[in-house]
Amino acid sequence: MNKEFVEIRWHGRGGQGAITAAKIVAGVAFISGYSGVVMAPTFGTERRGAPVTTSLKISKEKIYDLSPIEEPDIIVVLDHLLLSEGDVTCGLKPGGIIVLNTPKAFETYNFKNYRLATADITAISVEAGLPHGIINTGIIGSFAKATNLLNFDTLTKGIEEEFRTRNPQKNSLAAKIAFEKTVTGG
C-alpha cells in the first residue's frame, strides 16, 4: 500500500458512527502530516440502520479529486451483515485491507487477494462501557492495528477530543481493547 496516497471506504449503517469514525481518522491524518485529506459521505434515506458509505482519501499532497472512491486500498466494515447485502469489496485493490466488525471467527472468512482484520467490535464496545451499537471508536482501534497507517496514541487523542463531552475515556478504551483483540492475517 502506498502510504503517500491512501483511499479508504467505510461501510456502516446509520447510527453506527461510520461518518464520525472517518472524520476522526481524517483529522488525525491531517495533524500527522497528510496535507491532503478529503472525506465524502454517501447515503440514501437518512435513517437509523440504512446503509452508509463514506470515502476518505489521505495524501501527502493536495487532493483535487473529490469523487467517491471506486478502487479503495482499505475498506472498513462496521457491520458484517453488510457482506451479504452487497459487494462491499467492489473495487478493492489486490492486496487491499478489509477491517471487519464481526462476532465470527477470523477463519470463517476467505477473502482471496486481500488482507483481513477482524474483531467483535460490538462486544468490545460494551466491554469498554459504551451503549450497545456504538462501535465507531472501537473500529478505529481495529483500523489502526490492521493498517499501521497512523500513530495509535494520536488516534486515541483524536477520539478523546471528538468525544470530550461524551465519555472520552470509554471511547478511547474501546479503541485500545479493539487494537489488542484484532486478529490480522493474509
Secondary structure by P-SEA (a helix, b strand, c coil): ccccbbbbbbbbcccccaaaaaaaaaaaaaaacccbbbbbbbbcccccccbbbbbbbbcccccccccccccccbbbbccccccccccccccccccbbbbbbccccccccccccbbbbbcaaaaaaaaacccccccaaaaaaaaaaacccccaaaaaaaaaaaacccaaaaaaaaaaaaaaaccccc
